[in-house]
Amino acid sequence: MLEYVRMRMPSLVDEKNGRIHLGEFRTDRLLYVTSEEFSDFFEHVISYVLILEAFRKMKNGKDVQRE
């Protein structure tokens, strides 16, 4: 699965620890939905979910539309 994510969107994989990295939030200030951290995180979550869905379809033998 990790290799599939790495192939589809390498920026989601933290190469230091080999884990999916969706983002970080600072704890020393309030989080707003208009903040860059939040929009980056939300974009990564959506991308990851779409990749997971494509992987699931591939594993189930269904056709996956390539980008």
N, C-alpha and C positions, 0 to 999 in steps of 0.2 A: 504494500500500500504506500509506504513512504517513497519508494522509487517511482511509483505512478504520480504522486504529488510532485515530486522533484522534476519529473519529465514535463508535467503540465504547467507548473508554476513554481520554478525554483526558489523564488523569493519567500515562499512560505516555509521553507525548510531551514532551520538553524543548523548550519554545518558543524558548529562547535559541539553540539550535544546530540545531533541526529533526531531532533524532534520538530514537530510542527509548531511554528511561532506565528500567532495571529496578531500580536501587538502587546504594547505595554501601556499602563496608565500610571501617572505620577500620583502619589498619595499626599503630596504636600499642597495640592490645590483642587478646587472643584472641577468636576468633569461636566462638560457641556456637549450636547449633541452637535453643536456647530464647531467643536474643536477639531483640529487636525488629527489628534490621536484617536478620537472617536471615529471620525470618518475613515481613517486608515484601517482601524480594527474592523469596522462594519464591512468595508470592502473586502478585507481578507476573509471574514466569516462567510460572506456570500460566495466568494470564489471557492473556498474550501468545500462548502456544501455542494456546489455544482460539480466539483471534481469528485467528491464522494459519490454523488448520484451517477456520474459517468462510469466510475469504477464498479459500482454495484451492477449497473446494466451490463457492463462488459463481463463481469463474473457470472451473470445469469444468462449469458449468451445472446443478449439482445444487441441490436445495432446501435452504435454510438456515433453520433454525428461529430466529425472532426472539425476543429476550427481552422 
